[in-house]
Amino acid sequence: MEQKRIEGLWDCVFCETKMIRARYEACPNCGKPRGIDTLFYLPDDIMAATLTGEETKKTTNEPDWLCEYCDHYNRSDEPVCIKCGAPRDRGGETYGTIHHLTGKEF
């Protein structure tokens, strides 16, 4: 069985825009960045949210890490924060540890 990667969604707490694709760090409607408390969820239409092969190459299997200096989430394979340039603290928080995910949730 071929594995597929699905892009999650998030909702803007500022303007209440719903179902923003996870790749967007800021709301496309109001421009406010998603915060560290943002929760992601799976879309109803899983097939429509399945990433293409090229899109999948831009993702990783590990959770994003949180920069301890500017609170920006970064891909798991980024060695430095893409927002402020601070080096990754290997003991730092990830999306999974902040939201206490057990592997069953998204």
C-alpha positions, 0 to 999 in steps of 0.5 A: 500500500502506497503511503500518502501525505495529507496536509492539515488545516488550521483556523485563524483566531483573529479573523476566524478564517477557516481551513487554512492550509498548514503550509501557510504561516500567516492567515491569507485573509488578515495577514496575522501569523499563526501562533504557537497554540495553533491546532491543526486538523485533518480536512473532511476531503482527505483525497483533495488534501493529499499532497503530490509527489513534489509537494511531499518532497517539501515536507518531513515526517518529524514535527516542526520545532519551535524557535526559543528566541522568536517563537516561530515554527520551523521544519524539522530539517531546518538547522536554524530558524528561518525567521530570526536565524537562531540555531536549533536547540535540540532539546527544544519544544516541537509541535508534538510536545507542546500539544502533548500529541501521542502519535494518534492525533495529527 
